[in-house]
């Protein structure tokens, strides 16, 4: 199979590329990445000489570049996105330019060249839920610019599937963590701050609830959907661990030998969703997926990785 992976120098995209080449060594992958602050070639340094891997530095909004690549692949796995909610609140426009219009550009090219489209979305498109869980049939009710831009992308994909025959699947995933994640995100922020003897900055009372998914398990789910997912379907992929942000911070602090004085509460961000929760029964029953990594052992692996890769994340913080 010939894959076009967008945003493959980002956190999940790079993990997915390595996972794919390890499990499907005969596949060829073209990685289309703009190399913004969140994308770095170092994440894929270990495969840069692999003859089945090619990096193309370009914007997904570059129609000419996308149309040049698309006829040479069988499927697109679309990760490329602006994803930091705080930044979307400060500067929403770039999120809609990349996440919405960029997706539109890719979808139009995929339709033109008959290429299958696999879109990576987020649980945030559903909004917040007080109790129970969202599933694939739940309406989209985004509550911040980032999630609105991702919800708009989903609507584009579904409309092109219905109107123009686009063959597509959508993966809605919960919060990921693991190696190579940018330190702007909560878990690596917490770990790297503690490694520098700095405090973890915690929004509000820390009571916001998230489902945590180790990135390797996320990649295995996407791999199943790419190979066995039904066209036109959406699959919710949720982590096995549901915790408040305060509980996560306290767990990291304990594992790293610190105490509660290393938590600094800061003013909550605008429109902060209280609780995300999804039902993953569909992908489990239809495709046989289940996460292999429990939260605490995976978190310990993550802490060990950031401890060993200090030079990499210190450059990002600087």
C-alpha atoms as one frame of an Amber mdcrd trajectory, in Angstrom:
protein
   0.000   0.000   0.000   1.131   3.536  -0.800   0.192   6.034   1.900   0.188
   9.803   2.077   0.474  10.791   5.734  -0.125  14.466   6.430   1.462  16.024
   9.505   3.745  13.028   9.883   6.409  15.029  11.717   3.962  15.784  14.522
   3.469  13.752  17.682   0.855  11.163  16.673   1.707  11.253  12.970   5.356
  10.369  13.560   4.423   7.559  15.941   1.980   6.253  13.322   4.606   6.304
  10.555   7.088   4.355  12.662   4.333   1.923  13.704   3.281   1.375  10.081
   6.783   0.764   8.734   7.497  -1.653  11.593   4.309  -3.632  10.981   4.074
  -3.222   7.182   7.704  -2.910   5.992   6.767  -3.134   2.306   4.455  -0.109
   2.440   5.644   3.211   1.048   4.904   6.436   2.902   5.008  10.028   1.709
   4.999  12.378   4.680   3.580  15.811   3.820   4.430  18.244   6.606   4.765
  22.009   6.806   7.238  21.699   9.713   5.601  24.273  11.965   6.795  24.682
  15.557   4.933  21.448  16.422   6.596  19.358  13.710  10.206  18.242  13.768
  12.209  15.922  11.522  14.024  14.582  14.576  10.963  12.495  15.431  11.619
  10.395  12.309  15.408  10.542  12.211  15.539   6.772  12.746  13.855   6.109
   9.363  15.194   8.980   7.251  17.269   6.552   5.151  14.451   4.048   4.691
  13.842   3.810   0.905  10.105   3.435   1.538   9.867   6.775   3.333   9.831
  10.255   1.758   9.390  13.632   3.439   7.836  16.453   1.429   7.934  19.823
   3.183   4.802  21.674   2.102   1.488  23.111   3.287  -1.652  20.980   2.881
  -3.248  24.128   1.433  -0.767  24.040  -1.475  -3.075  22.714  -4.193  -0.359
  22.160  -6.769   1.820  20.162  -4.398  -1.083  18.065  -3.121  -2.314  17.321
  -6.650   1.178  16.234  -7.636   1.407  13.693  -4.791  -2.159  12.370  -4.695
  -2.092  10.265  -7.926   0.919   8.357  -6.559  -0.816   7.017  -3.425  -3.663
   4.658  -2.553  -4.822   6.305   0.654  -4.421   9.425   2.792  -4.080   9.310
   6.580  -4.732  12.901   7.579  -3.164  14.039  10.867  -2.040  17.550   9.905
  -3.694  20.082  12.193  -3.219  22.940  14.566  -4.190  21.304  17.846  -3.391
  23.457  20.871  -6.675  24.796  22.275  -5.043  27.732  24.079  -3.525  28.967
  20.821  -6.864  28.585  19.028  -8.384  30.962  21.549  -5.624  33.513  20.942
  -5.539  33.173  17.125  -8.507  31.201  15.717  -7.962  32.031  12.038  -4.899
  29.816  11.495  -6.858  26.880  12.930  -9.625  27.236  10.354  -7.114  27.797
   7.560  -5.260  24.585   8.388  -7.827  22.284   9.955 -10.818  23.193   7.799
  -9.592  24.635   4.501  -6.542  22.359   4.476  -8.806  19.342   4.870 -11.032
  20.657   2.068  -8.025  20.908  -0.246  -6.965  17.337   0.502 -10.507  15.990
   0.118 -10.991  17.675  -3.260  -7.754  16.145  -4.507  -8.661  12.716  -3.113
 -11.990  12.797  -4.958 -10.291  13.890  -8.187  -7.777  11.037  -8.062  -9.939
   8.311  -6.489  -7.909   8.047  -3.283  -9.285   6.685  -0.001  -9.335   9.220
   2.844  -8.784   8.468   6.552  -9.344  11.506   8.761  -8.019  11.822  12.312
 -10.434  13.798  14.470 -10.901  14.341  18.200 -13.365  13.738  21.015 -13.536
  17.522  21.436 -15.875  17.858  18.442 -18.683  16.463  20.619 -18.275  19.119
  23.280 -18.572  18.474  27.007 -20.796  15.807  28.590 -21.905  15.718  32.244
 -22.594  11.990  32.372 -22.653   9.025  30.033 -20.566   8.762  26.870 -20.624
  10.058  23.324 -20.673   7.586  20.433 -20.411   7.760  16.660 -24.010   8.941
  16.284 -23.732  11.813  18.774 -24.175  15.302  17.284 -21.149  17.565  16.988
 -21.266  20.470  19.441 -17.796  22.045  19.498 -17.186  24.697  22.152 -13.861
  26.304  21.177 -12.230  27.404  17.894 -10.002  24.321  17.688 -12.839  21.827
  18.045 -15.046  23.922  15.739 -12.397  23.763  13.009 -12.154  19.968  13.422
 -15.943  19.550  13.422 -16.123  21.586  10.220 -13.568  19.232   8.670 -15.762
  16.249   9.542 -18.768  17.893   7.905 -16.712  18.512   4.757 -15.682  14.857
   4.587 -19.218  13.560   5.114 -20.636  15.959   2.538 -18.051  14.932  -0.072
 -18.733  11.260   0.650 -22.461  11.808   0.082 -22.192  14.193  -2.880 -19.045
  13.141  -4.735 -18.504   9.539  -3.637 -15.428  10.105  -1.472 -14.375   6.875
   0.201 -13.586   7.922   3.762 -13.419   6.942   7.412 -13.118   9.161  10.483
 -11.323   8.365  13.732 -12.352  10.381  16.817  -9.721   9.824  19.473  -9.326
  10.827  23.092  -6.311  12.568  24.646  -3.033  10.923  23.627   0.247  10.834
  25.508   3.633   9.211  25.040   7.094   9.770  23.508   7.803  12.791  21.297
   4.798  14.873  22.393   5.378  18.634  22.414   5.807  20.026  25.901   2.913
  22.474  25.384   0.508  19.580  26.115  -0.483  18.741  29.685   1.394  15.509
  30.450   4.746  16.462  28.857   4.382  19.971  30.303   4.005  18.440  33.752
   6.899  16.005  33.343   9.359  18.497  31.863   8.518  21.191  34.401   9.216
  18.772  37.245  12.487  17.704  35.590  13.462  21.393  35.720  12.254  21.691
  39.339   9.425  23.946  38.185   5.762  23.733  39.154   2.980  22.156  37.129
   0.524  24.834  36.001  -3.005  23.539  36.551  -6.073  25.294  35.185  -8.775
  26.167  37.740  -9.544  23.484  40.298  -8.112  20.712  38.091 -11.460  18.921
  38.004 -11.700  18.653  34.193 -11.985  14.983  33.182 -10.218  13.384  30.220
  -9.752   9.848  28.874  -6.056   9.072  28.354  -4.810   6.890  25.494  -1.182
   5.821  25.036  -0.073   6.807  21.548   0.942   3.264  20.563  -2.623   2.086
  21.190  -3.949   4.986  19.144  -1.706   3.948  16.242  -2.912   0.352  16.416
  -6.524   1.567  16.229  -5.825   3.761  13.204  -3.998   0.878  11.523  -7.063
  -1.348  11.942  -9.380   1.335  10.574  -7.127   1.921   7.553  -7.180  -1.790
   6.709 -10.560  -2.999   7.906 -12.744   0.021   8.608 -16.006   0.333   6.686
 -16.079   3.249   4.272 -18.377   6.054   5.347 -18.059   5.116   9.023 -16.728
   6.911  12.066 -14.941   5.142  14.922 -14.526   6.459  18.465 -11.227   5.468
  20.067 -11.077   6.239  23.784  -8.347   5.582  26.310  -8.932   3.093  29.132
  -8.134   5.643  31.842 -10.523   8.408  32.927  -8.971  10.937  35.316  -9.247
  14.554  36.355  -6.334  16.785  35.447  -5.574  17.080  39.153  -5.390  13.292
  39.488  -2.997  13.111  36.538  -0.806  15.845  38.024  -0.759  14.142  41.418
   0.146  10.796  39.827   3.053  12.323  37.914   4.265  14.154  41.015   4.233
  10.941  43.071   6.012   8.934  40.362   8.705  11.593  40.083   9.297  11.860
  43.810   7.850  15.356  44.287   5.090  16.700  46.535   1.914  18.776  46.184
   3.850  22.045  46.520   4.815  21.534  42.860   1.259  22.281  41.709   0.496
  25.895  40.815  -3.136  26.721  40.129  -3.684  29.289  37.396  -6.734  31.073
  36.024  -8.933  28.753  33.977  -9.015  29.239  30.222 -12.181  30.507  28.482
 -14.724  27.860  27.505 -12.838  25.013  29.180 -14.805  21.782  28.577 -15.478
  19.928  31.815 -15.666  16.293  30.737 -14.944  14.219  27.637 -16.077  10.592
  27.407 -16.571   8.280  24.408 -17.867   4.763  23.873 -15.360   2.588  21.942
 -17.602  -0.461  21.562 -17.891  -0.081  17.796 -14.195  -0.447  17.006 -13.832
  -3.164  19.634 -16.715  -5.260  18.282 -16.235  -4.641  14.555 -12.436  -4.571
  14.299 -11.279  -6.325  17.468  -9.307  -3.386  18.840  -8.361  -3.051  22.474
  -5.677  -0.942  24.139  -2.675  -2.890  25.412  -1.199  -0.265  27.711  -2.523
   0.572  31.165  -2.191   4.190  32.227   0.426   4.017  34.998   2.964   1.738
  33.239   2.582   3.805  30.050   2.998   7.006  32.047   6.182   5.623  33.625
   7.533   4.806  30.146   6.692   8.361  29.119   8.453   9.856  32.153  11.525
   7.707  31.423  11.541   8.848  27.809  11.449  12.566  28.671  14.150  12.026
  31.267  16.400  10.479  28.619  15.494  12.934  25.824  16.127  16.119  27.782
  18.146  17.809  25.010  15.211  17.469  22.591  12.476  19.044  24.719  14.729
  21.679  26.263  15.259  23.086  22.762  11.489  23.317  22.298  11.016  25.057
  25.638  13.777  27.524  24.842
